Amino acid sequence: MSFAAEAAEFLQYLSAQRRLSAHSIASYSRVLTQAQSVLERETELTSFCAVDGSAIRTLQRAFNFDAAAKRRSPNSVAHDLYALSALFKYLIKQGRMELNPVTLIKVPKVKRPLPRVFSAQEVDALLSPKDNAPAALRDIAAAELLYASGLRVGELCALNLSDLDFKCQEVRVCGKGGKERVVPFGKSAAVALQAYLAVRAAFKPAADCPALFLNQRGGRLTTRGMEQRLTALAAAQGISGLTPHKLRHSFATELLGGGADIRSVQELLGHSSLAATQIYTHVDLARLRRVYAKAHPRDHMEDAS
């Protein structure tokens, strides 16, 4: 098969079987297109199946620089090499390759910055407005549910009315890869959601519209629209840097700080890997160190001497 045919088949697999987002598919497509261009220009290969140690080192050198010949960050290089590795793993699974050539090179280590989380005081300030306008009640309800259940913004926007169970205070969520999970929400979120639902009709949705969160035209609110609404909500309270994902980070960190075990937090967040959840233990440890430095009497012994 040709480069193009292999890439198209792999992208179809990611879409149909792995059910990755359009954004993720576009990212993989960009990497494969660049790899194909490099291999066609600098080698005599005609398919990804034929990539060997020499060819992967050629790709690694090319990935180190952008179109303007500026050196790219280690994180960007690692991302592209891991995308290629995923293709090779797929080809191995299909019986077309025996060895993943990415294992023959040293991939840069990815530095993952600790997520910025909001304190309980900042969250209280964010959710304090008493505006009874339908849009304000919607935004408060969305923020409350994000913080109460740790949802991704895409999961939040995809919610339907039928996904809420007020009796059990649970929400049914369809996460990455179509995996479904049920997450609880607290009393504050329930009150905010009920207040919003009481005025939802003001957005004039179609009678058969199932969406929970609506835009001004009565359709489903998009992820971009939700991000803009929450940014505006935070700015009105003097809070900068708020994103829906930071509320998710805050949710996870508060649970771990309150004694929840990491496996439970993994399930609530919908992480397929425990490694993705473990970063929150570092966030909590950093906070504990700050508390220790401020409160422990022996920590200030040098200052007092």
C-alpha positions as CSV (number, residue, x, y, z in Angstrom):
1,M,0.0,0.0,0.0
2,S,1.1,3.6,-0.5
3,F,1.7,6.2,2.2
4,A,-1.6,7.9,1.4
5,A,-3.6,4.6,1.5
6,E,-2.0,3.5,4.8
7,A,-2.7,6.9,6.3
8,A,-6.3,7.0,5.2
9,E,-6.9,3.5,6.6
10,F,-5.4,4.4,9.9
11,L,-7.3,7.6,10.2
12,Q,-10.5,5.7,9.4
13,Y,-9.6,3.3,12.2
14,L,-9.1,6.1,14.7
15,S,-12.5,7.6,13.7
16,A,-14.6,4.5,13.5
17,Q,-13.0,2.2,16.0
18,R,-11.2,4.5,18.5
19,R,-13.9,7.2,18.0
20,L,-11.4,10.0,18.5
21,S,-12.5,13.6,18.1
22,A,-12.2,15.5,14.8
23,H,-9.5,17.6,16.4
24,S,-7.5,14.6,17.3
25,I,-8.0,13.1,13.8
26,A,-6.8,16.3,12.3
27,S,-3.7,16.3,14.5
28,Y,-2.8,12.7,13.4
29,S,-3.4,13.6,9.8
30,R,-1.0,16.6,10.0
31,V,1.8,14.4,11.4
32,L,1.3,11.6,8.7
33,T,1.2,14.2,5.9
34,Q,4.5,15.7,7.1
35,A,6.1,12.3,7.5
36,Q,5.0,11.3,4.0
37,S,6.5,14.5,2.6
38,V,9.8,13.9,4.4
39,L,10.1,10.3,3.4
40,E,9.3,11.0,-0.2
41,R,11.8,13.8,-0.4
42,E,14.7,12.1,1.5
43,T,14.3,8.4,1.0
44,E,13.2,6.0,-1.7
45,L,10.4,4.4,0.5
46,T,6.9,4.2,-0.8
47,S,5.0,3.1,2.3
48,F,5.1,3.5,6.1
49,C,5.5,-0.3,6.4
50,A,9.0,0.0,5.1
51,V,10.2,2.6,7.6
52,D,13.3,1.3,9.4
53,G,15.9,2.6,11.8
54,S,17.5,4.9,9.2
55,A,14.2,6.3,8.0
56,I,12.9,7.0,11.5
57,R,16.0,8.9,12.4
58,T,15.5,11.0,9.2
59,L,11.9,11.7,10.4
60,Q,13.2,12.6,13.9
61,R,15.6,15.1,12.5
62,A,12.9,16.7,10.4
63,F,10.4,16.9,13.2
64,N,12.9,18.8,15.3
65,F,12.4,21.9,13.1
66,D,9.3,23.8,11.8
67,A,8.8,25.2,8.3
68,A,10.8,28.3,9.3
69,A,13.7,26.1,10.4
70,K,13.2,27.1,14.0
71,R,13.7,24.4,16.6
72,R,10.5,23.0,18.0
73,S,9.8,22.2,21.6
74,P,10.6,18.7,23.0
75,N,6.8,18.3,23.8
76,S,5.9,19.0,20.1
77,V,8.5,16.6,18.8
78,A,7.4,13.9,21.2
79,H,3.8,14.4,20.3
80,D,4.5,13.8,16.6
81,L,6.7,10.8,17.2
82,Y,4.1,9.2,19.4
83,A,1.5,9.8,16.7
84,L,3.8,8.0,14.2
85,S,4.2,5.2,16.8
86,A,0.5,4.8,17.0
87,L,0.4,4.2,13.2
88,F,3.2,1.6,13.4
89,K,1.5,-0.2,16.2
90,Y,-1.6,-0.4,14.1
91,L,0.4,-1.7,11.1
92,I,2.0,-4.3,13.4
93,K,-1.4,-5.4,14.6
94,Q,-2.5,-5.8,11.0
95,G,0.5,-8.0,10.4
96,R,2.2,-5.7,8.0
97,M,5.2,-4.8,10.2
98,E,7.2,-6.7,12.8
99,L,9.0,-3.9,14.7
100,N,7.9,-0.4,15.7
101,P,10.8,1.8,14.5
102,V,10.1,4.5,17.0
103,T,11.5,2.1,19.7
104,L,14.9,2.4,17.9
105,I,15.3,6.2,18.7
106,K,15.2,8.3,21.9
107,V,12.0,10.2,22.1
108,P,12.2,13.5,24.1
109,K,10.7,13.4,27.5
110,V,7.4,15.3,27.8
111,K,7.3,17.8,30.6
112,R,3.7,18.1,31.9
113,P,3.1,21.2,33.9
114,L,1.0,20.9,37.0
115,P,-2.6,21.9,36.3
116,R,-3.7,25.3,37.7
117,V,-6.5,24.7,40.2
118,F,-8.9,27.1,41.8
119,S,-9.3,27.4,45.5
120,A,-12.6,26.8,47.2
121,Q,-12.8,30.6,47.8
122,E,-12.4,31.3,44.1
123,V,-15.0,28.8,43.2
124,D,-17.4,30.3,45.8
125,A,-16.8,33.7,44.2
126,L,-17.4,32.4,40.7
127,L,-20.7,30.8,41.7
128,S,-22.0,33.7,43.9
129,P,-23.9,35.8,41.3
130,K,-27.7,36.1,42.0
131,D,-28.7,37.2,38.6
132,N,-32.0,35.6,37.6
133,A,-31.6,36.2,33.8
134,P,-32.0,32.9,31.9
135,A,-28.4,33.1,30.5
136,A,-26.9,33.8,33.9
137,L,-28.8,30.9,35.5
138,R,-27.6,28.6,32.6
139,D,-24.0,29.7,33.1
140,I,-24.1,29.2,36.8
141,A,-25.7,25.7,36.4
142,A,-23.0,24.7,33.9
143,A,-20.2,25.9,36.2
144,E,-21.7,24.2,39.2
145,L,-22.0,20.9,37.3
146,L,-18.5,21.1,35.9
147,Y,-17.1,21.6,39.4
148,A,-19.4,19.1,41.0
149,S,-18.8,16.3,38.6
150,G,-15.5,17.0,36.9
151,L,-16.9,16.7,33.4
152,R,-15.0,17.6,30.2
153,V,-16.5,20.6,28.5
154,G,-17.4,18.4,25.5
155,E,-19.2,16.0,27.8
156,L,-21.0,18.9,29.4
157,C,-22.3,20.3,26.1
158,A,-23.3,16.8,24.9
159,L,-25.6,16.3,27.9
160,N,-29.3,15.8,27.3
161,L,-32.2,16.4,29.7
162,S,-32.7,12.6,30.0
163,D,-29.1,12.3,31.4
164,L,-30.0,14.0,34.6
165,D,-31.3,12.0,37.6
166,F,-32.3,14.4,40.3
167,K,-33.6,11.7,42.6
168,C,-30.2,10.0,42.8
169,Q,-28.3,13.2,42.0
170,E,-26.4,11.6,39.2
171,V,-25.6,12.4,35.6
172,R,-25.0,9.9,32.8
173,V,-22.0,11.0,30.7
174,C,-20.8,9.7,27.3
175,G,-17.0,10.2,27.5
176,K,-14.0,9.6,25.1
177,G,-14.3,6.6,22.9
178,G,-18.1,6.4,23.6
179,K,-17.5,5.1,27.1
180,E,-20.4,5.8,29.3
181,R,-20.1,6.5,33.1
182,V,-22.4,7.8,35.8
183,V,-21.1,10.6,38.0
184,P,-22.8,12.1,41.1
185,F,-23.4,15.8,41.7
186,G,-24.1,17.6,44.9
187,K,-26.9,19.7,46.3
188,S,-25.5,23.0,45.1
189,A,-25.4,21.7,41.5
190,A,-28.9,20.3,41.8
191,V,-30.3,23.6,43.0
192,A,-28.5,25.5,40.2
193,L,-29.7,23.0,37.6
194,Q,-33.3,23.2,38.8
195,A,-33.2,27.0,38.7
196,Y,-31.9,26.9,35.1
197,L,-34.5,24.3,34.0
198,A,-37.2,26.5,35.3
199,V,-36.3,29.1,32.7
200,R,-34.9,26.8,29.9
201,A,-38.0,27.5,27.8
202,A,-37.0,31.2,27.6
203,F,-34.4,30.1,25.0
204,K,-37.3,28.9,22.8
205,P,-35.9,25.4,21.9
206,A,-37.8,23.1,19.5
207,A,-40.2,20.8,21.2
208,D,-38.1,17.8,20.5
209,C,-34.7,19.4,21.4
210,P,-33.0,17.1,23.9
211,A,-30.0,19.3,24.8
212,L,-29.6,20.4,28.4
213,F,-27.6,23.6,27.8
214,L,-29.0,25.8,25.1
215,N,-27.6,28.8,23.2
216,Q,-29.5,32.0,22.5
217,R,-31.1,30.5,19.3
218,G,-32.5,27.5,21.2
219,G,-29.9,25.0,19.9
220,R,-27.3,23.0,21.8
221,L,-24.5,25.2,23.2
222,T,-21.2,24.4,21.6
223,T,-17.9,23.8,23.5
224,R,-16.5,27.1,22.2
225,G,-19.7,28.9,23.3
226,M,-19.6,27.3,26.7
227,E,-15.9,28.3,27.2
228,Q,-16.8,31.9,26.2
229,R,-19.7,32.0,28.6
230,L,-17.7,30.7,31.6
231,T,-14.8,33.1,30.8
232,A,-17.3,36.0,30.9
233,L,-18.9,34.6,34.1
234,A,-15.4,34.5,35.8
235,A,-14.4,37.9,34.5
236,A,-17.5,39.5,36.0
237,Q,-16.3,38.2,39.4
238,G,-12.7,39.4,38.9
239,I,-11.4,35.9,38.3
240,S,-8.9,35.5,35.4
241,G,-7.6,32.4,33.6
242,L,-10.7,30.3,34.1
243,T,-11.3,27.5,31.7
244,P,-13.8,24.6,32.0
245,H,-10.8,22.2,32.2
246,K,-9.5,24.1,35.2
247,L,-12.7,23.4,37.0
248,R,-12.2,19.7,36.2
249,H,-8.7,19.9,37.6
250,S,-10.1,21.6,40.7
251,F,-12.7,18.9,41.1
252,A,-10.1,16.1,41.0
253,T,-7.7,17.9,43.4
254,E,-10.4,18.7,45.9
255,L,-11.5,15.0,46.0
256,L,-7.9,13.7,46.5
257,G,-7.4,16.4,49.2
258,G,-10.5,15.2,50.9
259,G,-9.3,11.7,51.1
260,A,-10.7,10.0,48.0
261,D,-8.6,7.2,46.6
262,I,-7.0,7.7,43.2
263,R,-8.9,4.8,41.6
264,S,-12.2,6.3,42.4
265,V,-11.1,9.7,41.0
266,Q,-9.9,7.9,37.9
267,E,-13.4,6.5,37.4
268,L,-15.2,9.7,38.0
269,L,-12.9,11.6,35.5
270,G,-13.4,8.9,32.9
271,H,-9.6,8.3,32.5
272,S,-8.8,5.1,30.8
273,S,-5.3,5.1,32.4
274,L,-4.4,5.6,36.0
275,A,-1.3,7.5,34.8
276,A,-3.5,10.3,33.5
277,T,-5.0,10.7,37.0
278,Q,-1.7,10.6,38.9
279,I,-0.8,14.1,37.9
280,Y,-3.4,15.3,40.4
281,T,-1.6,13.7,43.3
282,H,1.3,16.0,42.5
283,V,-1.0,19.0,42.5
284,D,-2.2,18.0,45.9
285,L,1.3,17.4,47.2
286,A,2.4,20.9,46.1
287,R,-0.5,22.4,48.0
288,L,0.3,20.3,51.1
289,R,3.9,21.6,50.9
290,R,2.7,25.2,50.9
291,V,0.4,24.5,53.9
292,Y,3.3,22.8,55.7
293,A,5.7,25.6,55.0
294,K,3.2,28.2,56.4
295,A,1.9,26.2,59.4
296,H,4.6,23.9,60.7
297,P,6.5,25.6,63.6
298,R,9.8,23.9,62.9
299,D,9.7,24.9,59.2
300,H,10.6,28.5,60.3
301,M,13.4,27.7,62.7
302,E,16.1,29.1,60.4
303,D,14.1,32.4,60.0
304,A,13.9,32.7,63.8
305,S,17.6,32.1,64.4
